[in-house]
Amino acid sequence: MLKFNRKTEYGLIALRYLAQQLQQDEDRLVSAREISNAYKIPYPVLSKVLQQLQAKGLIHSVQGTRGGYALKRCLHEITLADLVEVFEGPLGVTDCLCASELGCFLNDVCNVKMLFANLNERIGEMLAEINLQDLSQFESQPQTDKATLRAS
């Protein structure tokens, strides 16, 4: 199953939160503690996620008592592909398509390599087409209680 890891999820949550704050007040800085409290994300993990986002140039930080984080680029310039690459590495649905892999022993006779290469390309294009501006337009939906769903 294709699945994003938890840091990717936390990174997206943080970026969306920063985007929402930017839309309300473009000069506002947001602390890691504020995001952590708002979404019940463990503070040490979120701090590392934010450091990785900063290292890749998606956000910037300001030190000090009034410091915090803000987006470094415009909403439409930050794509889901950018975020995924920070925490998942280069896209590769199979080992032979990963940039870090040396290849596969089936490379010369593989009858599905082109299928996976096409799938890999299409997923990459889809992730690159979705930007933070698109994602910030979705309203956060409250978690529905499973017991309520079963009762209806």
Secondary structure, 3 states (H helix, E strand, C coil): CCCCCHHHHHHHHHHHHHHHHHHHCCCCCECHHHHHHHHCCCHHHHHHHHHHHHHCCCEEEECCCCCEEEECCCHHHCEHHHHHHHHHCCCCCCHHHCCCCCCCCCCCCCCCHHHHHHHHHHHHHHHHHCEHHHHHCCCCCCCCCHHHHHHC
